[in-house]
Amino acid sequence: LKILFEPGAYIVGICGMVFAYTGWHFFHTLFYFGLFLRLNM
């Protein structure tokens, strides 16, 4: 069970890190885009 669980946890950790990074980047892009629109109105 541990042999099967270890790679699974490793893959989930990598996916979580990638998702957190892209989500944070997307949030920043959205924030700056909204700020840009507000300044131009």
GROMACS elastic network, one bead per residue, 0.5 to 0.9 nm:
[ bonds ]
;  ai    aj funct       b0    kb
    1     4     6  0.52475   500
    1     5     6  0.59917   500
    1     6     6  0.86649   500
    2     6     6  0.59679   500
    3     6     6  0.57146   500
    3     7     6  0.74093   500
    4     7     6  0.63294   500
    4     8     6  0.67527   500
    5     8     6  0.51633   500
    5     9     6  0.61664   500
    5    10     6  0.86355   500
    6     9     6  0.52896   500
    6    10     6  0.62422   500
    6    11     6  0.87653   500
    7    11     6  0.60951   500
    7    12     6  0.85295   500
    8    11     6  0.51883   500
    8    12     6  0.61398   500
    8    13     6  0.85085   500
    9    12     6  0.50719   500
    9    13     6  0.60255   500
    9    14     6  0.86826   500
   10    13     6  0.50833   500
   10    14     6  0.63495   500
   10    15     6  0.87110   500
   11    14     6  0.51733   500
   11    15     6  0.61531   500
   11    16     6  0.84743   500
   12    15     6  0.50786   500
   12    16     6  0.59466   500
   12    17     6  0.85465   500
   13    16     6  0.50527   500
   13    17     6  0.61845   500
   13    18     6  0.86723   500
   14    17     6  0.51091   500
   14    18     6  0.61787   500
   14    19     6  0.85085   500
   15    18     6  0.51457   500
   15    19     6  0.59792   500
   15    20     6  0.84454   500
   16    19     6  0.50915   500
   16    20     6  0.59821   500
   16    21     6  0.85344   500
   17    20     6  0.51106   500
   17    21     6  0.61434   500
   17    22     6  0.86531   500
   18    21     6  0.51556   500
   18    22     6  0.61527   500
   18    23     6  0.83621   500
   19    22     6  0.52530   500
   19    23     6  0.57856   500
   19    24     6  0.83549   500
   20    23     6  0.50828   500
   20    24     6  0.59853   500
   20    25     6  0.84927   500
   21    24     6  0.52068   500
   21    25     6  0.61235   500
   21    26     6  0.85594   500
   22    26     6  0.59699   500
   22    27     6  0.84775   500
   23    26     6  0.50582   500
   23    27     6  0.60975   500
   23    28     6  0.86300   500
   24    27     6  0.50507   500
   24    28     6  0.62250   500
   24    29     6  0.86681   500
   25    28     6  0.51482   500
   25    29     6  0.62285   500
   25    30     6  0.86343   500
   26    29     6  0.50991   500
   26    30     6  0.61227   500
   26    31     6  0.85283   500
   27    30     6  0.51064   500
   27    31     6  0.60513   500
   27    32     6  0.86754   500
   28    32     6  0.61739   500
   28    33     6  0.84481   500
   29    32     6  0.53169   500
   29    33     6  0.60246   500
   29    34     6  0.85514   500
   30    33     6  0.50795   500
   30    34     6  0.61006   500
   30    35     6  0.85734   500
   31    34     6  0.52000   500
   31    35     6  0.62039   500
   31    36     6  0.86176   500
   32    36     6  0.60102   500
   32    37     6  0.85917   500
   33    36     6  0.50159   500
   33    37     6  0.62432   500
   33    38     6  0.86364   500
   34    37     6  0.51378   500
   34    38     6  0.61613   500
   34    39     6  0.86849   500
   35    38     6  0.50894   500
   35    39     6  0.62200   500
   35    40     6  0.86828   500
   36    39     6  0.52840   500
   36    40     6  0.63128   500
   36    41     6  0.88674   500
   37    40     6  0.51901   500
   37    41     6  0.63085   500
   38    41     6  0.54112   500
